Amino acid sequence: MRLTPDFFDRTAVAVAKDLIGVDFEVDGCGGLIVETEAYEPDDPASHSVRGVTPRNSVMFGPPAHLYVYRSYGIHWCANIVCRPGSAVLIRALQPLRGLDQMTARRGMADPLLLCAGPGRVCQALGLSLLHNGRSLLEPPFTLTAPQQPAPVSTGRRVGISKAADLPWRFGLEGSAYVSRRFTGRHGLPPS
């Protein structure tokens, strides 16, 4: 079943959790979303916390659009827009289709590292600023819900310095394809 606009018109935390196990495809390349991070409008780590800018304007547009930005001037990151000012970062996929094309784009064949990390996801899927602002409900994108809700691990976000302690990183429980392992009960670090 394909996802509808209503699925995305919710908090980023709810969408991030429910995206785990969703099949994400771009022009025939893709796989299961196995790791996400949520960013809410009042979140100090979010690009939207200071309001609309030319860079983040897509985050304030309609849900179910792709917000793409360059991280540290090195790699692209893909985010799914939810309610205004909120988005979900796609951190990792389990690659299933288009492996030859993804391998060629990445210059490596290890399936565990092919899409493990936001920059790797974009490189493998061929996502760039050209996709910024495009609807995820239209080609070249396909998002398909799993038959059953996936078991989800929860943990702290990674690679940020502000509000890193929020448990807004979600992963497919037990997946070897996540960018960083989840630890402790339900993936939360031990207290």
N, CA and C atoms as an extended XYZ file, in Angstrom:
573
Properties=species:S:1:pos:R:3:atomname:S:1:resname:S:1:resid:I:1 pbc="F F F"
N         0.834       -1.180        0.000 N   MET     1
C         0.000        0.000        0.000 CA  MET     1
C         0.883        1.250        0.000 C   MET     1
N         0.625        2.149       -0.923 N   ARG     2
C         1.399        3.388       -0.997 CA  ARG     2
C         0.955        4.350        0.091 C   ARG     2
N         1.899        5.145        0.565 N   LEU     3
C         1.598        6.105        1.615 CA  LEU     3
C         0.829        7.293        1.037 C   LEU     3
N        -0.034        7.878        1.859 N   THR     4
C        -0.878        9.006        1.450 CA  THR     4
C        -0.389       10.289        2.123 C   THR     4
N        -0.855       11.453        1.673 N   PRO     5
C        -0.435       12.716        2.307 CA  PRO     5
C        -0.718       12.750        3.810 C   PRO     5
N        -1.810       12.139        4.255 N   ASP     6
C        -2.154       12.145        5.689 CA  ASP     6
C        -1.080       11.483        6.550 C   ASP     6
N        -0.406       10.488        6.004 N   PHE     7
C         0.654        9.806        6.745 CA  PHE     7
C         1.725       10.812        7.176 C   PHE     7
N         2.042       11.772        6.318 N   PHE     8
C         3.124       12.727        6.568 CA  PHE     8
C         2.674       13.958        7.344 C   PHE     8
N         1.374       14.227        7.392 N   ASP     9
C         0.854       15.419        8.057 CA  ASP     9
C         0.672       15.163        9.554 C   ASP     9
N         1.783       14.815       10.195 N   ARG    10
C         1.824       14.517       11.626 CA  ARG    10
C         3.143       15.029       12.177 C   ARG    10
N         3.378       14.831       13.468 N   THR    11
C         4.656       15.248       14.044 CA  THR    11
C         5.782       14.443       13.399 C   THR    11
N         6.959       15.034       13.359 N   ALA    12
C         8.116       14.344       12.790 CA  ALA    12
C         8.460       13.102       13.597 C   ALA    12
N         8.259       13.152       14.905 N   VAL    13
C         8.568       11.989       15.749 CA  VAL    13
C         7.678       10.809       15.356 C   VAL    13
N         6.371       11.054       15.173 N   ALA    14
C         5.449        9.979       14.781 CA  ALA    14
C         5.798        9.435       13.396 C   ALA    14
N         6.075       10.335       12.460 N   VAL    15
C         6.401        9.909       11.099 CA  VAL    15
C         7.726        9.146       11.072 C   VAL    15
N         8.728        9.640       11.800 N   ALA    16
C        10.046        8.986       11.817 CA  ALA    16
C         9.929        7.538       12.289 C   ALA    16
N         9.150        7.330       13.324 N   LYS    17
C         8.965        5.975       13.859 CA  LYS    17
C         8.226        5.092       12.853 C   LYS    17
N         7.185        5.645       12.236 N   ASP    18
C         6.358        4.857       11.321 CA  ASP    18
C         6.993        4.648        9.947 C   ASP    18
N         8.050        5.388        9.629 N   LEU    19
C         8.763        5.170        8.365 CA  LEU    19
C         9.652        3.930        8.406 C   LEU    19
N         9.942        3.442        9.596 N   ILE    20
C        10.781        2.246        9.711 CA  ILE    20
C        10.044        1.064        9.073 C   ILE    20
N        10.717        0.406        8.137 N   GLY    21
C        10.116       -0.717        7.418 CA  GLY    21
C         9.419       -0.329        6.131 C   GLY    21
N         9.290        0.976        5.860 N   VAL    22
C         8.684        1.444        4.616 CA  VAL    22
C         9.673        1.221        3.478 C   VAL    22
N         9.167        0.792        2.338 N   ASP    23
C         9.995        0.598        1.156 CA  ASP    23
C        10.091        1.934        0.420 C   ASP    23
N        11.316        2.417        0.209 N   PHE    24
C        11.570        3.710       -0.432 CA  PHE    24
C        12.368        3.473       -1.705 C   PHE    24
N        11.834        3.947       -2.819 N   GLU    25
C        12.481        3.724       -4.097 CA  GLU    25
C        12.560        5.019       -4.890 C   GLU    25
N        13.700        5.207       -5.570 N   VAL    26
C        13.910        6.352       -6.455 CA  VAL    26
C        14.388        5.801       -7.790 C   VAL    26
N        13.560        5.945       -8.822 N   ASP    27
C        13.934        5.466      -10.168 CA  ASP    27
C        14.451        4.033      -10.170 C   ASP    27
N        13.770        3.140       -9.472 N   GLY    28
C        14.135        1.726       -9.489 CA  GLY    28
C        15.213        1.305       -8.515 C   GLY    28
N        15.779        2.254       -7.770 N   CYS    29
C        16.788        1.936       -6.751 CA  CYS    29
C        16.188        2.176       -5.374 C   CYS    29
N        16.447        1.281       -4.440 N   GLY    30
C        15.958        1.518       -3.090 CA  GLY    30
C        15.906        0.281       -2.233 C   GLY    30
N        15.137        0.401       -1.153 N   GLY    31
C        15.014       -0.676       -0.195 CA  GLY    31
C        14.226       -0.220        1.010 C   GLY    31
N        14.388       -0.949        2.107 N   LEU    32
C        13.642       -0.648        3.327 CA  LEU    32
C        14.317        0.462        4.123 C   LEU    32
N        13.521        1.396        4.602 N   ILE    33
C        14.046        2.411        5.516 CA  ILE    33
C        14.269        1.726        6.859 C   ILE    33
N        15.533        1.735        7.325 N   VAL    34
C        15.866        1.047        8.575 CA  VAL    34
C        16.337        2.000        9.663 C   VAL    34
N        16.513        3.305        9.330 N   GLU    35
C        16.940        4.256       10.360 CA  GLU    35
C        16.516        5.671        9.962 C   GLU    35
N        15.949        6.390       10.939 N   THR    36
C        15.488        7.763       10.728 CA  THR    36
C        15.810        8.611       11.953 C   THR    36
N        15.722        9.931       11.788 N   GLU    37
C        15.801       10.866       12.914 CA  GLU    37
C        14.750       11.941       12.715 C   GLU    37
N        14.095       12.328       13.795 N   ALA    38
C        13.057       13.356       13.750 CA  ALA    38
C        13.617       14.713       14.147 C   ALA    38
N        13.107       15.759       13.479 N   TYR    39
C        13.466       17.150       13.784 CA  TYR    39
C        12.187       17.971       13.786 C   TYR    39
N        11.847       18.516       14.970 N   GLU    40
C        10.621       19.286       15.160 CA  GLU    40
C        10.907       20.794       15.050 C   GLU    40
N         9.863       21.627       14.857 N   PRO    41
C        10.070       23.066       14.654 CA  PRO    41
C        10.780       23.795       15.794 C   PRO    41
N        10.542       23.384       17.038 N   ASP    42
C        11.150       24.062       18.190 CA  ASP    42
C        12.427       23.367       18.665 C   ASP    42
N        12.927       22.453       17.870 N   ASP    43
C        14.108       21.656       18.182 CA  ASP    43
C        15.359       22.479       17.866 C   ASP    43
N        16.245       22.730       18.847 N   PRO    44
C        17.432       23.530       18.576 CA  PRO    44
C        18.371       22.927       17.531 C   PRO    44
N        18.239       21.642       17.233 N   ALA    45
C        19.080       21.008       16.220 CA  ALA    45
C        18.461       21.071       14.823 C   ALA    45
N        17.226       21.558       14.736 N   SER    46
C        16.532       21.591       13.448 CA  SER    46
C        16.920       22.817       12.629 C   SER    46
N        16.968       22.646       11.316 N   HIS    47
C        17.233       23.776       10.423 CA  HIS    47
C        16.120       24.816       10.466 C   HIS    47
N        14.958       24.449       10.973 N   SER    48
C        13.809       25.359       10.960 CA  SER    48
C        13.662       26.198       12.223 C   SER    48
N        14.473       25.990       13.228 N   VAL    49
C        14.270       26.621       14.537 CA  VAL    49
C        14.309       28.151       14.476 C   VAL    49
N        15.047       28.706       13.535 N   ARG    50
C        15.154       30.173       13.436 CA  ARG    50
C        14.215       30.764       12.388 C   ARG    50
N        13.330       29.942       11.824 N   GLY    51
C        12.373       30.437       10.838 CA  GLY    51
C        12.785       30.114        9.412 C   GLY    51
N        12.008       30.656        8.484 N   VAL    52
C        12.186       30.357        7.066 CA  VAL    52
C        13.411       31.070        6.500 C   VAL    52
N        14.204       30.328        5.733 N   THR    53
C        15.345       30.875        4.993 CA  THR    53
C        15.272       30.292        3.577 C   THR    53
N        16.043       30.843        2.646 N   PRO    54
C        16.047       30.236        1.305 CA  PRO    54
C        16.442       28.751        1.340 C   PRO    54
N        17.359       28.395        2.235 N   ARG    55
C        17.823       27.005        2.314 CA  ARG    55
C        16.740       26.065        2.824 C   ARG    55
N        15.998       26.462        3.877 N   ASN    56
C        15.075       25.536        4.538 CA  ASN    56
C        13.611       25.737        4.160 C   ASN    56
N        13.310       26.580        3.190 N   SER    57
C        11.918       26.929        2.887 CA  SER    57
C        11.041       25.714        2.591 C   SER    57
N        11.622       24.645        2.042 N   VAL    58
C        10.845       23.434        1.755 CA  VAL    58
C        10.267       22.853        3.043 C   VAL    58
N        10.972       23.010        4.160 N   MET    59
C        10.485       22.486        5.438 CA  MET    59
C         9.190       23.154        5.887 C   MET    59
N         8.898       24.319        5.355 N   PHE    60
C         7.691       25.046        5.749 CA  PHE    60
C         6.580       24.898        4.716 C   PHE    60
N         6.832       24.082        3.720 N   GLY    61
C         5.837       23.827        2.686 CA  GLY    61
C         4.974       22.638        3.047 C   GLY    61
N         4.312       22.068        2.046 N   PRO    62
C         3.404       20.944        2.313 CA  PRO    62
C         4.152       19.679        2.720 C   PRO    62
N         3.483       18.818        3.485 N   PRO    63
C         4.075       17.533        3.862 CA  PRO    63
C         4.324       16.666        2.623 C   PRO    63
N         5.108       15.616        2.822 N   ALA    64
C         5.398       14.610        1.791 CA  ALA    64
C         6.248       15.172        0.656 C   ALA    64
N         7.086       16.153        0.966 N   HIS    65
C         8.054       16.670       -0.008 CA  HIS    65
C         9.461       16.396        0.524 C   HIS    65
N        10.406       16.372       -0.384 N   LEU    66
C        11.786       16.081       -0.010 CA  LEU    66
C        12.545       17.378        0.234 C   LEU    66
N        13.197       17.465        1.375 N   TYR    67
C        14.087       18.578        1.712 CA  TYR    67
C        15.508       18.037        1.649 C   TYR    67
N        16.294       18.552        0.712 N   VAL    68
C        17.664       18.082        0.515 CA  VAL    68
C        18.621       19.229        0.794 C   VAL    68
N        19.652       18.958        1.567 N   TYR    69
C        20.678       19.968        1.842 CA  TYR    69
C        22.048       19.289        1.856 C   TYR    69
N        23.086       20.104        1.698 N   ARG    70
C        24.448       19.583        1.754 CA  ARG    70
C        24.955       19.728        3.180 C   ARG    70
N        25.499       18.647        3.708 N   SER    71
C        26.008       18.622        5.068 CA  SER    71
C        27.517       18.821        5.060 C   SER    71
N        27.978       19.814        5.797 N   TYR    72
C        29.405       20.122        5.915 CA  TYR    72
C        30.069       20.328        4.553 C   TYR    72
N        29.290       20.708        3.548 N   GLY    73
C        29.831       20.932        2.221 CA  GLY    73
C        30.331       19.675        1.537 C   GLY    73
N        29.965       18.500        2.080 N   ILE    74
C        30.513       17.239        1.575 CA  ILE    74
C        29.462       16.361        0.905 C   ILE    74
N        28.380       16.046        1.643 N   HIS    75
C        27.403       15.104        1.103 CA  HIS    75
C        25.978       15.625        1.275 C   HIS    75
N        25.077       15.099        0.441 N   TRP    76
C        23.668       15.474        0.503 CA  TRP    76
C        22.966       14.672        1.590 C   TRP    76
N        21.954       15.281        2.196 N   CYS    77
C        21.090       14.610        3.173 CA  CYS    77
C        19.651       14.787        2.720 C   CYS    77
N        18.869       13.721        2.817 N   ALA    78
C        17.466       13.742        2.385 CA  ALA    78
C        16.556       13.665        3.597 C   ALA    78
N        15.601       14.584        3.632 N   ASN    79
C        14.637       14.671        4.720 CA  ASN    79
C        13.229       14.675        4.151 C   ASN    79
N        12.328       14.037        4.853 N   ILE    80
C        10.923       14.017        4.456 CA  ILE    80
C        10.183       15.045        5.300 C   ILE    80
N         9.543       16.008        4.630 N   VAL    81
C         8.829       17.077        5.323 CA  VAL    81
C         7.529       16.531        5.906 C   VAL    81
N         7.263       16.925        7.155 N   CYS    82
C         6.031       16.541        7.842 CA  CYS    82
C         5.197       17.809        8.006 C   CYS    82
N         4.759       18.109        9.216 N   ARG    83
C         4.062       19.378        9.458 CA  ARG    83
C         5.047       20.525        9.272 C   ARG    83
N         4.540       21.764        9.065 N   PRO    84
C         5.443       22.894        8.800 CA  PRO    84
C         6.576       23.010        9.823 C   PRO    84
N         7.795       23.114        9.298 N   GLY    85
C         8.974       23.271       10.137 CA  GLY    85
C         9.528       21.981       10.684 C   GLY    85
N         8.961       20.849       10.307 N   SER    86
C         9.457       19.570       10.822 CA  SER    86
C         9.796       18.638        9.666 C   SER    86
N        10.760       17.755        9.927 N   ALA    87
C        11.184       16.819        8.892 CA  ALA    87
C        11.835       15.598        9.526 C   ALA    87
N        11.945       14.550        8.714 N   VAL    88
C        12.565       13.298        9.133 CA  VAL    88
C        13.763       13.036        8.232 C   VAL    88
N        14.933       12.914        8.840 N   LEU    89
C        16.155       12.582        8.122 CA  LEU    89
C        16.191       11.077        7.871 C   LEU    89
N        16.423       10.689        6.628 N   ILE    90
C        16.589        9.276        6.299 CA  ILE    90
C        18.060        8.935        6.532 C   ILE    90
N        18.331        8.147        7.572 N   ARG    91
C        19.706        7.821        7.962 CA  ARG    91
C        20.226        6.541        7.314 C   ARG    91
N        19.369        5.567        7.033 N   ALA    92
C        19.872        4.309        6.463 CA  ALA    92
C        18.757        3.519        5.796 C   ALA    92
N        19.157        2.781        4.759 N   LEU    93
C        18.271        1.857        4.047 CA  LEU    93
C        18.906        0.476        4.029 C   LEU    93
N        18.082       -0.534        3.948 N   GLN    94
C        18.541       -1.871        3.602 CA  GLN    94
C        18.350       -1.980        2.093 C   GLN    94
N        19.444       -1.947        1.321 N   PRO    95
C        19.303       -1.925       -0.136 CA  PRO    95
C        18.738       -3.238       -0.670 C   PRO    95
N        17.728       -3.121       -1.554 N   LEU    96
C        17.076       -4.309       -2.096 CA  LEU    96
C        17.004       -4.318       -3.618 C   LEU    96
N        16.871       -3.149       -4.255 N   ARG    97
C        16.716       -3.063       -5.704 CA  ARG    97
C        17.664       -2.028       -6.284 C   ARG    97
N        18.115       -2.287       -7.509 N   GLY    98
C        19.027       -1.362       -8.158 CA  GLY    98
C        20.426       -1.425       -7.578 C   GLY    98
N        20.800       -2.599       -7.069 N   LEU    99
C        22.093       -2.739       -6.395 CA  LEU    99
C        23.271       -2.402       -7.305 C   LEU    99
N        23.203       -2.800       -8.564 N   ASP   100
C        24.309       -2.499       -9.481 CA  ASP   100
C        24.482       -0.990       -9.648 C   ASP   100
N        23.378       -0.291       -9.816 N   GLN   101
C        23.446        1.157       -9.992 CA  GLN   101
C        23.914        1.847       -8.704 C   GLN   101
N        23.407        1.399       -7.559 N   MET   102
C        23.828        1.991       -6.290 CA  MET   102
C        25.308        1.719       -6.029 C   MET   102
N        25.761        0.507       -6.349 N   THR   103
C        27.176        0.153       -6.182 CA  THR   103
C        28.060        1.034       -7.060 C   THR   103
N        27.638        1.265       -8.298 N   ALA   104
C        28.407        2.119       -9.207 CA  ALA   104
C        28.476        3.553       -8.681 C   ALA   104
N        27.361        4.062       -8.178 N   ARG   105
C        27.341        5.432       -7.642 CA  ARG   105
C        28.241        5.573       -6.422 C   ARG   105
N        28.249        4.551       -5.589 N   ARG   106
C        29.027        4.605       -4.351 CA  ARG   106
C        30.476        4.149       -4.536 C   ARG   106
N        30.740        3.395       -5.594 N   GLY   107
C        32.101        2.906       -5.808 CA  GLY   107
C        32.506        1.840       -4.819 C   GLY   107
N        31.508        1.121       -4.298 N   MET   108
C        31.768        0.029       -3.354 CA  MET   108
C        30.572       -0.901       -3.354 C   MET   108
N        30.797       -2.155       -2.955 N   ALA   109
C        29.746       -3.159       -3.081 CA  ALA   109
C        29.248       -3.749       -1.769 C   ALA   109
N        29.829       -3.393       -0.632 N   ASP   110
C        29.407       -3.975        0.640 CA  ASP   110
C        27.972       -3.539        0.944 C   ASP   110
N        27.003       -4.466        0.903 N   PRO   111
C        25.608       -4.078        1.108 CA  PRO   111
C        25.349       -3.460        2.491 C   PRO   111
N        26.166       -3.816        3.489 N   LEU   112
C        25.972       -3.257        4.830 CA  LEU   112
C        26.386       -1.785        4.904 C   LEU   112
N        27.256       -1.349        4.008 N   LEU   113
C        27.722        0.041        4.014 CA  LEU   113
C        27.160        0.864        2.866 C   LEU   113
N        26.477        0.233        1.947 N   LEU   114
C        25.986        0.908        0.750 CA  LEU   114
C        25.075        2.086        1.075 C   LEU   114
N        24.170        1.922        2.050 N   CYS   115
C        23.195        2.962        2.398 CA  CYS   115
C        23.150        3.202        3.904 C   CYS   115
N        24.278        3.029        4.600 N   ALA   116
C        24.345        3.186        6.054 CA  ALA   116
C        24.893        4.561        6.400 C   ALA   116
N        24.008        5.526        6.469 N   GLY   117
C        24.363        6.912        6.758 CA  GLY   117
C        23.657        7.819        5.771 C   GLY   117
N        23.281        9.020        6.195 N   PRO   118
C        22.485        9.898        5.323 CA  PRO   118
C        23.172       10.275        4.020 C   PRO   118
N        24.471       10.528        4.043 N   GLY   119
C        25.195       10.856        2.822 CA  GLY   119
C        25.265        9.676        1.875 C   GLY   119
N        25.448        8.495        2.428 N   ARG   120
C        25.514        7.283        1.617 CA  ARG   120
C        24.166        6.983        0.967 C   ARG   120
N        23.069        7.214        1.708 N   VAL   121
C        21.729        7.013        1.155 CA  VAL   121
C        21.550        7.889       -0.085 C   VAL   121
N        21.873        9.169        0.034 N   CYS   122
C        21.691       10.092       -1.093 CA  CYS   122
C        22.580        9.717       -2.265 C   CYS   122
N        23.827        9.383       -1.993 N   GLN   123
C        24.729        9.021       -3.079 CA  GLN   123
C        24.242        7.758       -3.783 C   GLN   123
N        23.854        6.746       -3.031 N   ALA   124
C        23.396        5.489       -3.616 CA  ALA   124
C        22.124        5.669       -4.443 C   ALA   124
N        21.207        6.513       -3.956 N   LEU   125
C        19.942        6.721       -4.663 CA  LEU   125
C        20.024        7.809       -5.727 C   LEU   125
N        21.163        8.499       -5.803 N   GLY   126
C        21.316        9.565       -6.784 CA  GLY   126
C        20.555       10.824       -6.429 C   GLY   126
N        20.323       11.054       -5.127 N   LEU   127
C        19.587       12.240       -4.676 CA  LEU   127
C        20.525       13.424       -4.531 C   LEU   127
N        20.052       14.595       -4.939 N   SER   128
C        20.837       15.825       -4.842 CA  SER   128
C        19.888       17.012       -4.720 C   SER   128
N        20.444       18.196       -4.798 N   LEU   129
C        19.643       19.414       -4.714 CA  LEU   129
C        18.583       19.465       -5.814 C   LEU   129
N        18.782       18.745       -6.893 N   LEU   130
C        17.781       18.690       -7.972 CA  LEU   130
C        16.455       18.097       -7.487 C   LEU   130
N        16.499       17.320       -6.408 N   HIS   131
C        15.293       16.691       -5.868 CA  HIS   131
C        14.654       17.519       -4.754 C   HIS   131
N        15.307       18.579       -4.328 N   ASN   132
C        14.793       19.413       -3.244 CA  ASN   132
C        13.428       19.990       -3.624 C   ASN   132
N        12.452       19.811       -2.743 N   GLY   133
C        11.124       20.356       -2.952 CA  GLY   133
C        10.189       19.495       -3.772 C   GLY   133
N        10.659       18.344       -4.235 N   ARG   134
C         9.803       17.479       -5.052 CA  ARG   134
C         8.884       16.645       -4.170 C   ARG   134
N         7.696       16.389       -4.682 N   SER   135
C         6.722       15.572       -3.964 CA  SER   135
C         7.163       14.118       -3.955 C   SER   135
N         7.086       13.499       -2.787 N   LEU   136
C         7.421       12.085       -2.643 CA  LEU   136
C         6.280       11.178       -3.082 C   LEU   136
N         5.145       11.786       -3.430 N   LEU   137
C         3.973       11.020       -3.845 CA  LEU   137
C         3.893       10.884       -5.361 C   LEU   137
N         4.930       11.373       -6.056 N   GLU   138
C         4.974       11.325       -7.517 CA  GLU   138
C         6.316       10.742       -7.961 C   GLU   138
N         6.366       10.225       -9.215 N   PRO   139
C         7.636        9.730       -9.732 CA  PRO   139
C         8.693       10.825       -9.696 C   PRO   139
N         9.942       10.477       -9.432 N   PRO   140
C        10.540        9.139       -9.470 CA  PRO   140
C        10.453        8.385       -8.151 C   PRO   140
N         9.673        8.890       -7.183 N   PHE   141
C         9.636        8.297       -5.842 CA  PHE   141
C         8.486        7.314       -5.687 C   PHE   141
N         8.726        6.284       -4.894 N   THR   142
C         7.679        5.358       -4.468 CA  THR   142
C         7.934        5.032       -3.007 C   THR   142
N         6.910        5.204       -2.178 N   LEU   143
C         6.972        4.839       -0.760 CA  LEU   143
C         5.830        3.868       -0.485 C   LEU   143
N         6.189        2.663       -0.050 N   THR   144
C         5.193        1.621        0.167 CA  THR   144
C         5.249        1.145        1.613 C   THR   144
N         4.094        1.133        2.265 N   ALA   145
C         4.008        0.711        3.668 CA  ALA   145
C         4.200       -0.799        3.783 C   ALA   145
N         4.772       -1.255        4.900 N   PRO   146
C         4.909       -2.705        5.112 CA  PRO   146
C         3.546       -3.327        5.449 C   PRO   146
N         3.456       -4.633        5.300 N   GLN   147
C         2.217       -5.353        5.631 CA  GLN   147
C         1.880       -5.222        7.115 C   GLN   147
N         2.920       -5.305        7.949 N   GLN   148
C         2.767       -5.209        9.403 CA  GLN   148
C         3.703       -4.122        9.911 C   GLN   148
N         3.357       -3.425       11.005 N   PRO   149
C         4.298       -2.453       11.571 CA  PRO   149
C         5.609       -3.141       11.948 C   PRO   149
N         6.700       -2.479       11.661 N   ALA   150
C         8.020       -3.038       11.939 CA  ALA   150
C         8.377       -2.865       13.413 C   ALA   150
N         9.155       -3.803       13.997 N   PRO   151
C         9.650       -3.612       15.361 CA  PRO   151
C        10.712       -2.511       15.354 C   PRO   151
N        10.572       -1.540       16.254 N   VAL   152
C        11.397       -0.334       16.217 CA  VAL   152
C        12.246       -0.192       17.473 C   VAL   152
N        13.532        0.124       17.262 N   SER   153
C        14.427        0.515       18.349 CA  SER   153
C        14.460        2.031       18.400 C   SER   153
N        14.701        2.572       19.590 N   THR   154
C        14.748        4.017       19.789 CA  THR   154
C        16.069        4.381       20.445 C   THR   154
N        16.620        5.515       20.057 N   GLY   155
C        17.871        5.964       20.649 CA  GLY   155
C        18.076        7.451       20.466 C   GLY   155
N        19.209        7.917       20.951 N   ARG   156
C        19.566        9.322       20.823 CA  ARG   156
C        20.041        9.612       19.409 C   ARG   156
N        19.796       10.826       18.953 N   ARG   157
C        20.264       11.229       17.636 CA  ARG   157
C        21.784       11.323       17.639 C   ARG   157
N        22.368       11.192       16.450 N   VAL   158
C        23.825       11.187       16.336 CA  VAL   158
C        24.284       12.284       15.375 C   VAL   158
N        25.539       12.693       15.538 N   GLY   159
C        26.122       13.654       14.623 CA  GLY   159
C        25.680       15.083       14.820 C   GLY   159
N        25.053       15.383       15.956 N   ILE   160
C        24.618       16.745       16.260 CA  ILE   160
C        25.119       17.121       17.648 C   ILE   160
N        25.184       18.418       17.910 N   SER   161
C        25.651       18.868       19.223 CA  SER   161
C        24.518       19.428       20.074 C   SER   161
N        23.424       19.860       19.459 N   LYS   162
C        22.299       20.417       20.209 CA  LYS   162
C        21.189       19.380       20.332 C   LYS   162
N        20.633       19.248       21.516 N   ALA   163
C        19.504       18.347       21.791 CA  ALA   163
C        19.783       16.912       21.327 C   ALA   163
N        21.032       16.506       21.411 N   ALA   164
C        21.421       15.149       20.998 CA  ALA   164
C        20.840       14.082       21.920 C   ALA   164
N        20.444       14.474       23.127 N   ASP   165
C        19.940       13.495       24.089 CA  ASP   165
C        18.487       13.088       23.832 C   ASP   165
N        17.793       13.791       22.938 N   LEU   166
C        16.406       13.421       22.651 CA  LEU   166
C        16.361       12.050       21.975 C   LEU   166
N        15.474       11.170       22.414 N   PRO   167
C        15.402        9.821       21.832 CA  PRO   167
C        14.583        9.815       20.538 C   PRO   167
N        15.032       10.590       19.567 N   TRP   168
C        14.292       10.761       18.314 CA  TRP   168
C        14.973       10.093       17.134 C   TRP   168
N        15.819        9.107       17.408 N   ARG   169
C        16.388        8.274       16.339 CA  ARG   169
C        15.698        6.929       16.429 C   ARG   169
N        15.247        6.440       15.281 N   PHE   170
C        14.491        5.188       15.240 CA  PHE   170
C        15.154        4.239       14.250 C   PHE   170
N        15.111        2.953       14.575 N   GLY   171
C        15.724        1.963       13.696 CA  GLY   171
C        14.947        0.661       13.690 C   GLY   171
N        15.130       -0.080       12.618 N   LEU   172
C        14.528       -1.400       12.524 CA  LEU   172
C        15.254       -2.303       13.506 C   LEU   172
N        14.514       -2.827       14.455 N   GLU   173
C        15.099       -3.622       15.529 CA  GLU   173
C        15.949       -4.757       14.965 C   GLU   173
N        17.205       -4.819       15.411 N   GLY   174
C        18.117       -5.885       15.027 CA  GLY   174
C        18.730       -5.750       13.639 C   GLY   174
N        18.448       -4.667       12.920 N   SER   175
C        18.973       -4.525       11.559 CA  SER   175
C        20.485       -4.309       11.560 C   SER   175
N        21.164       -5.004       10.659 N   ALA   176
C        22.606       -4.831       10.477 CA  ALA   176
C        22.903       -3.672        9.526 C   ALA   176
N        21.858       -3.043        8.966 N   TYR   177
C        22.033       -2.004        7.951 CA  TYR   177
C        21.981       -0.587        8.512 C   TYR   177
N        21.768       -0.419        9.824 N   VAL   178
C        21.729        0.927       10.406 CA  VAL   178
C        23.129        1.539       10.393 C   VAL   178
N        23.182        2.866       10.469 N   SER   179
C        24.476        3.554       10.426 CA  SER   179
C        25.238        3.423       11.742 C   SER   179
N        24.503        3.326       12.831 N   ARG   180
C        25.085        3.098       14.162 CA  ARG   180
C        24.152        2.187       14.937 C   ARG   180
N        24.731        1.270       15.645 N   ARG   181
C        23.925        0.312       16.404 CA  ARG   181
C        23.150        0.997       17.526 C   ARG   181
N        22.021        0.415       17.839 N   PHE   182
C        21.223        0.838       18.986 CA  PHE   182
C        21.634       -0.057       20.145 C   PHE   182
N        21.722        0.514       21.365 N   THR   183
C        22.157       -0.271       22.521 CA  THR   183
C        21.137       -0.211       23.637 C   THR   183
N        21.248       -1.129       24.595 N   GLY   184
C        20.360       -1.127       25.769 CA  GLY   184
C        18.949       -1.579       25.421 C   GLY   184
N        18.079       -1.522       26.436 N   ARG   185
C        16.681       -1.932       26.272 CA  ARG   185
C        15.989       -0.997       25.285 C   ARG   185
N        15.328       -1.539       24.283 N   HIS   186
C        14.638       -0.788       23.236 CA  HIS   186
C        15.584        0.163       22.503 C   HIS   186
N        16.885       -0.128       22.536 N   GLY   187
C        17.836        0.698       21.823 CA  GLY   187
C        18.336        1.909       22.587 C   GLY   187
N        17.762        2.196       23.741 N   LEU   188
C        18.216        3.342       24.515 CA  LEU   188
C        19.489        3.002       25.275 C   LEU   188
N        20.455        3.905       25.305 N   PRO   189
C        21.681        3.660       26.069 CA  PRO   189
C        21.346        3.432       27.544 C   PRO   189
N        22.114        2.566       28.215 N   PRO   190
C        21.872        2.329       29.645 CA  PRO   190
C        21.966        3.611       30.454 C   PRO   190
N        21.162        3.726       31.507 N   SER   191
C        21.164        4.929       32.349 CA  SER   191
C        22.392        4.980       33.222 C   SER   191
